[in-house]
Amino acid sequence: EAMRCGRPVVAYALPVYQHIFKRGLVTVPIGDKKMMAEEVLKLLRDKRLRKRLSEEALLESKKFDWDIISEEELQSITKIIEAKR
């Protein structure tokens, strides 16, 4: 949701993020609270970095538009049904 609002994200480096989000967020090792805080502070202090990541986040989030997702899901379901015939 934050990315869809054009907000950069600092998140733990969960494996799923590597496959879903290619840009617009900064990841830190899971459980590294110190690094999490450092990255948040870096974003707050660096206007250019914040602006760049904000723009990237907004672009990245557009891949998850409901119209696009629903069409992809419909195509997947159709392929499964056709394969079973």
Phi and psi restraints in degrees (value plus and minus 20) as a CYANA .aco file:
   2 ALA   PHI     -81.8   -41.8
   2 ALA   PSI     -63.2   -23.2
   3 MET   PHI     -84.1   -44.1
   3 MET   PSI     -58.0   -18.0
   4 ARG   PHI     -84.7   -44.7
   4 ARG   PSI     -45.4    -5.4
   5 CYS   PHI    -108.9   -68.9
   5 CYS   PSI     -12.6    27.4
   6 GLY   PHI      56.4    96.4
   6 GLY   PSI       8.7    48.7
   7 ARG   PHI    -125.7   -85.7
   7 ARG   PSI     112.8   152.8
   8 PRO   PHI     -89.4   -49.4
   8 PRO   PSI     135.3   175.3
   9 VAL   PHI    -144.3  -104.3
   9 VAL   PSI     119.3   159.3
  10 VAL   PHI    -132.9   -92.9
  10 VAL   PSI     103.0   143.0
  11 ALA   PHI    -161.6  -121.6
  11 ALA   PSI     139.8   179.8
  12 TYR   PHI     -87.9   -47.9
  12 TYR   PSI     128.1   168.1
  13 ALA   PHI     -96.9   -56.9
  13 ALA   PSI      47.3    87.3
  14 LEU   PHI     -92.1   -52.1
  14 LEU   PSI     120.1   160.1
  15 PRO   PHI     -72.7   -32.7
  15 PRO   PSI     -55.3   -15.3
  16 VAL   PHI     -81.6   -41.6
  16 VAL   PSI     -53.0   -13.0
  17 TYR   PHI     -84.6   -44.6
  17 TYR   PSI     -51.8   -11.8
  18 GLN   PHI     -83.2   -43.2
  18 GLN   PSI     -49.8    -9.8
  19 HIS   PHI    -112.0   -72.0
  19 HIS   PSI     -46.2    -6.2
  20 ILE   PHI    -116.9   -76.9
  20 ILE   PSI     -69.7   -29.7
  21 PHE   PHI    -128.2   -88.2
  21 PHE   PSI     101.0   141.0
  22 LYS   PHI    -117.9   -77.9
  22 LYS   PSI     -39.1     0.9
  23 ARG   PHI    -178.0  -138.0
  23 ARG   PSI     149.2   189.2
  24 GLY   PHI      70.6   110.6
  24 GLY   PSI     -18.0    22.0
  25 LEU   PHI    -166.6  -126.6
  25 LEU   PSI     137.6   177.6
  26 VAL   PHI    -133.5   -93.5
  26 VAL   PSI     111.8   151.8
  27 THR   PHI    -131.7   -91.7
  27 THR   PSI     129.8   169.8
  28 VAL   PHI    -149.3  -109.3
  28 VAL   PSI     137.0   177.0
  29 PRO   PHI     -75.3   -35.3
  29 PRO   PSI     121.6   161.6
  30 ILE   PHI     -76.8   -36.8
  30 ILE   PSI     108.1   148.1
  31 GLY   PHI      64.9   104.9
  31 GLY   PSI     -24.9    15.1
  32 ASP   PHI    -103.6   -63.6
  32 ASP   PSI      64.7   104.7
  33 LYS   PHI     -84.8   -44.8
  33 LYS   PSI     -55.9   -15.9
  34 LYS   PHI     -83.9   -43.9
  34 LYS   PSI     -67.1   -27.1
  35 MET   PHI     -85.9   -45.9
  35 MET   PSI     -57.0   -17.0
  36 MET   PHI     -77.4   -37.4
  36 MET   PSI     -69.3   -29.3
  37 ALA   PHI     -83.1   -43.1
  37 ALA   PSI     -60.6   -20.6
  38 GLU   PHI     -82.5   -42.5
  38 GLU   PSI     -61.8   -21.8
  39 GLU   PHI     -89.1   -49.1
  39 GLU   PSI     -57.5   -17.5
  40 VAL   PHI     -83.6   -43.6
  40 VAL   PSI     -65.6   -25.6
  41 LEU   PHI     -83.0   -43.0
  41 LEU   PSI     -58.8   -18.8
  42 LYS   PHI     -80.2   -40.2
  42 LYS   PSI     -63.6   -23.6
  43 LEU   PHI     -84.1   -44.1
  43 LEU   PSI     -60.0   -20.0
  44 LEU   PHI     -87.0   -47.0
  44 LEU   PSI     -51.7   -11.7
  45 ARG   PHI    -109.1   -69.1
  45 ARG   PSI     -45.7    -5.7
  46 ASP   PHI    -126.8   -86.8
  46 ASP   PSI      76.8   116.8
  47 LYS   PHI     -81.5   -41.5
  47 LYS   PSI     -60.8   -20.8
  48 ARG   PHI     -86.1   -46.1
  48 ARG   PSI     -62.5   -22.5
  49 LEU   PHI     -83.4   -43.4
  49 LEU   PSI     -64.2   -24.2
  50 ARG   PHI     -81.0   -41.0
  50 ARG   PSI     -62.9   -22.9
  51 LYS   PHI     -84.6   -44.6
  51 LYS   PSI     -65.0   -25.0
  52 ARG   PHI     -83.1   -43.1
  52 ARG   PSI     -67.6   -27.6
  53 LEU   PHI     -86.9   -46.9
  53 LEU   PSI     -53.1   -13.1
  54 SER   PHI     -83.5   -43.5
  54 SER   PSI     -64.8   -24.8
  55 GLU   PHI     -84.0   -44.0
  55 GLU   PSI     -63.2   -23.2
  56 GLU   PHI     -83.0   -43.0
  56 GLU   PSI     -61.3   -21.3
  57 ALA   PHI     -81.3   -41.3
  57 ALA   PSI     -63.7   -23.7
  58 LEU   PHI     -84.2   -44.2
  58 LEU   PSI     -64.7   -24.7
  59 LEU   PHI     -83.1   -43.1
  59 LEU   PSI     -64.0   -24.0
  60 GLU   PHI     -82.2   -42.2
  60 GLU   PSI     -60.0   -20.0
  61 SER   PHI     -89.2   -49.2
  61 SER   PSI     -41.4    -1.4
  62 LYS   PHI     -85.8   -45.8
  62 LYS   PSI     -37.6     2.4
  63 LYS   PHI     -85.9   -45.9
  63 LYS   PSI     -38.0     2.0
  64 PHE   PHI    -126.0   -86.0
  64 PHE   PSI       7.8    47.8
  65 ASP   PHI     -84.6   -44.6
  65 ASP   PSI     117.1   157.1
  66 TRP   PHI     -79.3   -39.3
  66 TRP   PSI     -55.1   -15.1
  67 ASP   PHI     -84.9   -44.9
  67 ASP   PSI     -61.8   -21.8
  68 ILE   PHI     -87.5   -47.5
  68 ILE   PSI     -67.6   -27.6
  69 ILE   PHI     -82.6   -42.6
  69 ILE   PSI     -65.0   -25.0
  70 SER   PHI     -84.3   -44.3
  70 SER   PSI     -57.8   -17.8
  71 GLU   PHI     -85.2   -45.2
  71 GLU   PSI     -62.6   -22.6
  72 GLU   PHI     -83.2   -43.2
  72 GLU   PSI     -61.5   -21.5
  73 GLU   PHI     -84.5   -44.5
  73 GLU   PSI     -62.4   -22.4
  74 LEU   PHI     -80.7   -40.7
  74 LEU   PSI     -63.2   -23.2
  75 GLN   PHI     -83.2   -43.2
  75 GLN   PSI     -60.8   -20.8
  76 SER   PHI     -83.7   -43.7
  76 SER   PSI     -65.4   -25.4
  77 ILE   PHI     -83.9   -43.9
  77 ILE   PSI     -61.7   -21.7
  78 THR   PHI     -81.1   -41.1
  78 THR   PSI     -62.8   -22.8
  79 LYS   PHI     -82.8   -42.8
  79 LYS   PSI     -60.4   -20.4
  80 ILE   PHI     -84.7   -44.7
  80 ILE   PSI     -65.1   -25.1
  81 ILE   PHI     -82.3   -42.3
  81 ILE   PSI     -65.2   -25.2
  82 GLU   PHI     -84.8   -44.8
  82 GLU   PSI     -55.5   -15.5
  83 ALA   PHI     -88.3   -48.3
  83 ALA   PSI     -47.6    -7.6
  84 LYS   PHI    -104.0   -64.0
  84 LYS   PSI     -30.1     9.9
